[in-house]
Amino acid sequence: MAADKPDDPDGAHAATAPAALLLAEIERLKAELIKAEWQIAELEARADIDPLLDILNRRGFDRELKRALAYVKRYATPAVLVFIDLDDFKIVNDRHGHAAGDALLKAVVAGLKSHVRASDTVARLGGDEFAVLMWNLETAQASAKALELEIIVAGTAVMYGPARLTVGASAGYVPLDGDANPAAILEAADQAMYARKKAKRG
């Protein structure tokens, strides 16, 4: 008859320890993966945001415009794109420096955002060019709204040292056509803005 094997608690512990360590390492790697995925998602979201003004940049706006056109085509919801260019903003930068210009831009954006609805979108397309996507706005109302936004910008003032900084604006608009491509809509709004700028000068 074979002798009974003696108990070996140390051996059992030695076999269990590597498994426990492996499980702990797997959990650690899972946590790191979740953290990395969250950081990537955050970076991707920030890539669509203007770092100075905390609104959509050109990349983010292009994506939003595509979505808007698809929505308009599907649901026939009236919407307009307002293209805004700041008049003589370069003079502010040249005379007072870019920090002063940045302060004025922040004030302008705050003014624009306070006079559109939460469902509307304000974006920075370039240095002193902005776009506003406005929903449930008929073409007949768009002219008055574009003029209102011009007045809002012109009434914005920032004290920078002893200087009181202001800037004008020219706003052009086009209704969103769900059958048009985003580049064509943006180009039409840009041309409408330049027509408005020319009319003001003339």
PATORTI-291482 format. One record per residue (C-alpha): residue number from 1; x, y, z; residue in one letter. Coordinates in steps of 0.001 Angstrom, whole numbers, m for minus. Layout:
@nr=NUM u=X v=Y w=Z rest=A;
...
END
This chain:
@nr=1 u=0 v=0 w=0 rest=M;
@nr=2 u=1473 v=3360 w=m1028 rest=A;
@nr=3 u=2245 v=5776 w=1730 rest=A;
@nr=4 u=101 v=8912 w=1901 rest=D;
@nr=5 u=1818 v=12015 w=544 rest=K;
@nr=6 u=2463 v=14594 w=3221 rest=P;
@nr=7 u=644 v=17899 w=3072 rest=D;
@nr=8 u=2604 v=20532 w=1078 rest=D;
@nr=9 u=1114 v=23982 w=1856 rest=P;
@nr=10 u=4244 v=25743 w=669 rest=D;
@nr=11 u=4032 v=24018 w=m2702 rest=G;
@nr=12 u=370 v=24934 w=m3164 rest=A;
@nr=13 u=1167 v=28554 w=m2324 rest=H;
@nr=14 u=4014 v=28536 w=m4815 rest=A;
@nr=15 u=1616 v=27391 w=m7561 rest=A;
@nr=16 u=m1061 v=29966 w=m6646 rest=T;
@nr=17 u=1248 v=32968 w=m6381 rest=A;
@nr=18 u=2175 v=33218 w=m10112 rest=P;
@nr=19 u=m1508 v=32987 w=m11070 rest=A;
@nr=20 u=m2412 v=35797 w=m8669 rest=A;
@nr=21 u=403 v=37941 w=m9971 rest=L;
@nr=22 u=m721 v=37295 w=m13541 rest=L;
@nr=23 u=m4301 v=38317 w=m12750 rest=L;
@nr=24 u=m3075 v=41466 w=m11031 rest=A;
@nr=25 u=m955 v=42349 w=m14056 rest=E;
@nr=26 u=m3928 v=41794 w=m16393 rest=I;
@nr=27 u=m6088 v=44114 w=m14297 rest=E;
@nr=28 u=m3332 v=46739 w=m14286 rest=R;
@nr=29 u=m2996 v=46574 w=m18069 rest=L;
@nr=30 u=m6776 v=46825 w=m18478 rest=K;
@nr=31 u=m6800 v=49973 w=m16341 rest=A;
@nr=32 u=m3957 v=51486 w=m18356 rest=E;
@nr=33 u=m5762 v=50663 w=m21619 rest=L;
@nr=34 u=m8957 v=52349 w=m20424 rest=I;
@nr=35 u=m6963 v=55404 w=m19372 rest=K;
@nr=36 u=m5150 v=55537 w=m22724 rest=A;
@nr=37 u=m8430 v=55226 w=m24665 rest=E;
@nr=38 u=m9939 v=58070 w=m22622 rest=W;
@nr=39 u=m6877 v=60261 w=m23250 rest=Q;
@nr=40 u=m7020 v=59534 w=m27002 rest=I;
@nr=41 u=m10726 v=60413 w=m27112 rest=A;
@nr=42 u=m10043 v=63653 w=m25250 rest=E;
@nr=43 u=m7203 v=64583 w=m27611 rest=L;
@nr=44 u=m9378 v=63842 w=m30647 rest=E;
@nr=45 u=m12127 v=66051 w=m29252 rest=A;
@nr=46 u=m9687 v=68867 w=m28488 rest=R;
@nr=47 u=m8325 v=68640 w=m32039 rest=A;
@nr=48 u=m11647 v=70128 w=m33203 rest=D;
@nr=49 u=m11503 v=73045 w=m30724 rest=I;
@nr=50 u=m9770 v=76398 w=m31106 rest=D;
@nr=51 u=m7407 v=76507 w=m28093 rest=P;
@nr=52 u=m7707 v=80279 w=m27612 rest=L;
@nr=53 u=m11458 v=80727 w=m27958 rest=L;
@nr=54 u=m12776 v=77302 w=m26901 rest=D;
@nr=55 u=m15107 v=77032 w=m29904 rest=I;
@nr=56 u=m14956 v=74768 w=m32947 rest=L;
@nr=57 u=m12022 v=75330 w=m35284 rest=N;
@nr=58 u=m12130 v=74839 w=m39059 rest=R;
@nr=59 u=m11779 v=71078 w=m38799 rest=R;
@nr=60 u=m14568 v=70825 w=m36249 rest=G;
@nr=61 u=m16791 v=73163 w=m38220 rest=F;
@nr=62 u=m16341 v=71201 w=m41450 rest=D;
@nr=63 u=m17553 v=68089 w=m39655 rest=R;
@nr=64 u=m20496 v=69956 w=m38123 rest=E;
@nr=65 u=m21485 v=71468 w=m41465 rest=L;
@nr=66 u=m21605 v=68024 w=m43078 rest=K;
@nr=67 u=m23877 v=66812 w=m40311 rest=R;
@nr=68 u=m26084 v=69891 w=m40623 rest=A;
@nr=69 u=m26512 v=69449 w=m44371 rest=L;
@nr=70 u=m27434 v=65797 w=m43919 rest=A;
@nr=71 u=m29998 v=66768 w=m41273 rest=Y;
@nr=72 u=m31485 v=69504 w=m43458 rest=V;
@nr=73 u=m31801 v=67086 w=m46361 rest=K;
@nr=74 u=m33508 v=64432 w=m44255 rest=R;
@nr=75 u=m35861 v=66588 w=m42186 rest=Y;
@nr=76 u=m36215 v=69755 w=m44310 rest=A;
@nr=77 u=m35351 v=71890 w=m41277 rest=T;
@nr=78 u=m34582 v=75513 w=m42209 rest=P;
@nr=79 u=m31084 v=76655 w=m41281 rest=A;
@nr=80 u=m28588 v=79269 w=m42410 rest=V;
@nr=81 u=m24845 v=79696 w=m42391 rest=L;
@nr=82 u=m23604 v=83154 w=m41427 rest=V;
@nr=83 u=m20023 v=83970 w=m42417 rest=F;
@nr=84 u=m18462 v=86793 w=m40360 rest=I;
@nr=85 u=m15229 v=88615 w=m41090 rest=D;
@nr=86 u=m13869 v=91193 w=m38644 rest=L;
@nr=87 u=m13224 v=94555 w=m40306 rest=D;
@nr=88 u=m9686 v=95929 w=m39902 rest=D;
@nr=89 u=m8781 v=93499 w=m37130 rest=F;
@nr=90 u=m5186 v=93506 w=m38372 rest=K;
@nr=91 u=m4909 v=97130 w=m37266 rest=I;
@nr=92 u=m5569 v=96087 w=m33666 rest=V;
@nr=93 u=m2781 v=93510 w=m33790 rest=N;
@nr=94 u=m370 v=95904 w=m35486 rest=D;
@nr=95 u=m985 v=98775 w=m33079 rest=R;
@nr=96 u=m1450 v=96954 w=m29791 rest=H;
@nr=97 u=57 v=93487 w=m30230 rest=G;
@nr=98 u=m1353 v=89999 w=m30542 rest=H;
@nr=99 u=m2192 v=89706 w=m26850 rest=A;
@nr=100 u=m4541 v=92657 w=m27257 rest=A;
@nr=101 u=m5994 v=91100 w=m30380 rest=G;
@nr=102 u=m6561 v=87832 w=m28523 rest=D;
@nr=103 u=m8407 v=89651 w=m25746 rest=A;
@nr=104 u=m10666 v=91328 w=m28293 rest=L;
@nr=105 u=m11337 v=88035 w=m30080 rest=L;
@nr=106 u=m12430 v=86447 w=m26800 rest=K;
@nr=107 u=m14833 v=89307 w=m26152 rest=A;
@nr=108 u=m16225 v=89100 w=m29694 rest=V;
@nr=109 u=m16871 v=85369 w=m29379 rest=V;
@nr=110 u=m18527 v=85848 w=m25992 rest=A;
@nr=111 u=m20814 v=88431 w=m27591 rest=G;
@nr=112 u=m21690 v=86164 w=m30499 rest=L;
@nr=113 u=m22424 v=83171 w=m28273 rest=K;
@nr=114 u=m24655 v=85252 w=m26007 rest=S;
@nr=115 u=m26846 v=86253 w=m28970 rest=H;
@nr=116 u=m27405 v=82843 w=m30555 rest=V;
@nr=117 u=m29267 v=79833 w=m29216 rest=R;
@nr=118 u=m27638 v=76888 w=m27506 rest=A;
@nr=119 u=m28502 v=74742 w=m30528 rest=S;
@nr=120 u=m26585 v=77098 w=m32858 rest=D;
@nr=121 u=m22871 v=76700 w=m33511 rest=T;
@nr=122 u=m20176 v=79375 w=m33435 rest=V;
@nr=123 u=m16835 v=78414 w=m35000 rest=A;
@nr=124 u=m13546 v=80061 w=m35890 rest=R;
@nr=125 u=m12574 v=79385 w=m39494 rest=L;
@nr=126 u=m9359 v=81410 w=m39522 rest=G;
@nr=127 u=m7604 v=84300 w=m37826 rest=G;
@nr=128 u=m10514 v=86754 w=m37854 rest=D;
@nr=129 u=m13134 v=84735 w=m39725 rest=E;
@nr=130 u=m16074 v=83089 w=m37995 rest=F;
@nr=131 u=m19060 v=80981 w=m38956 rest=A;
@nr=132 u=m22393 v=80633 w=m37207 rest=V;
@nr=133 u=m24757 v=77762 w=m38005 rest=L;
@nr=134 u=m28262 v=78842 w=m37058 rest=M;
@nr=135 u=m31241 v=76481 w=m36890 rest=W;
@nr=136 u=m34940 v=77094 w=m37511 rest=N;
@nr=137 u=m34206 v=80391 w=m39197 rest=L;
@nr=138 u=m35935 v=81207 w=m42449 rest=E;
@nr=139 u=m34075 v=83105 w=m45156 rest=T;
@nr=140 u=m36319 v=86123 w=m44607 rest=A;
@nr=141 u=m35101 v=86317 w=m40993 rest=Q;
@nr=142 u=m31454 v=85669 w=m41784 rest=A;
@nr=143 u=m30718 v=89168 w=m43073 rest=S;
@nr=144 u=m31916 v=90752 w=m39841 rest=A;
@nr=145 u=m29949 v=88239 w=m37752 rest=K;
@nr=146 u=m26747 v=88803 w=m39738 rest=A;
@nr=147 u=m27123 v=92558 w=m39228 rest=L;
@nr=148 u=m27743 v=92007 w=m35517 rest=E;
@nr=149 u=m24501 v=90018 w=m35218 rest=L;
@nr=150 u=m22610 v=92818 w=m36982 rest=E;
@nr=151 u=m24006 v=95283 w=m34440 rest=I;
@nr=152 u=m23081 v=92987 w=m31543 rest=I;
@nr=153 u=m19477 v=92764 w=m32736 rest=V;
@nr=154 u=m19233 v=96502 w=m33379 rest=A;
@nr=155 u=m20547 v=97180 w=m29880 rest=G;
@nr=156 u=m17959 v=94947 w=m28229 rest=T;
@nr=157 u=m15138 v=96836 w=m26498 rest=A;
@nr=158 u=m12130 v=95705 w=m24470 rest=V;
@nr=159 u=m9907 v=97887 w=m22320 rest=M;
@nr=160 u=m6278 v=96917 w=m22873 rest=Y;
@nr=161 u=m4130 v=99199 w=m20774 rest=G;
@nr=162 u=m5218 v=102735 w=m21657 rest=P;
@nr=163 u=m6584 v=101648 w=m25053 rest=A;
@nr=164 u=m10237 v=100894 w=m25738 rest=R;
@nr=165 u=m10257 v=98210 w=m28424 rest=L;
@nr=166 u=m13133 v=97739 w=m30844 rest=T;
@nr=167 u=m13609 v=96145 w=m34242 rest=V;
@nr=168 u=m16286 v=96051 w=m36918 rest=G;
@nr=169 u=m17725 v=93054 w=m38740 rest=A;
@nr=170 u=m19202 v=92102 w=m42088 rest=S;
@nr=171 u=m21646 v=89200 w=m42167 rest=A;
@nr=172 u=m22923 v=87305 w=m45181 rest=G;
@nr=173 u=m25362 v=84410 w=m45072 rest=Y;
@nr=174 u=m26748 v=81568 w=m47163 rest=V;
@nr=175 u=m29546 v=79083 w=m46446 rest=P;
@nr=176 u=m28422 v=75490 w=m46056 rest=L;
@nr=177 u=m29292 v=73337 w=m49043 rest=D;
@nr=178 u=m29202 v=69661 w=m48204 rest=G;
@nr=179 u=m28272 v=68806 w=m51796 rest=D;
@nr=180 u=m25211 v=71098 w=m51821 rest=A;
@nr=181 u=m21751 v=70029 w=m50753 rest=N;
@nr=182 u=m20118 v=71717 w=m47737 rest=P;
@nr=183 u=m17426 v=73468 w=m49792 rest=A;
@nr=184 u=m20036 v=75071 w=m52051 rest=A;
@nr=185 u=m22100 v=76292 w=m49079 rest=I;
@nr=186 u=m19049 v=77759 w=m47381 rest=L;
@nr=187 u=m17892 v=79443 w=m50591 rest=E;
@nr=188 u=m21341 v=80960 w=m51131 rest=A;
@nr=189 u=m21395 v=82320 w=m47574 rest=A;
@nr=190 u=m17880 v=83711 w=m48027 rest=D;
@nr=191 u=m18934 v=85485 w=m51226 rest=Q;
@nr=192 u=m22015 v=86884 w=m49491 rest=A;
@nr=193 u=m19777 v=88247 w=m46744 rest=M;
@nr=194 u=m17482 v=89972 w=m49268 rest=Y;
@nr=195 u=m20493 v=91439 w=m51046 rest=A;
@nr=196 u=m21653 v=92854 w=m47710 rest=R;
@nr=197 u=m18183 v=94251 w=m46981 rest=K;
@nr=198 u=m18045 v=95892 w=m50413 rest=K;
@nr=199 u=m21534 v=97392 w=m49965 rest=A;
@nr=200 u=m20530 v=98915 w=m46626 rest=K;
@nr=201 u=m17435 v=100489 w=m48133 rest=R;
@nr=202 u=m19357 v=101775 w=m51154 rest=G;
END
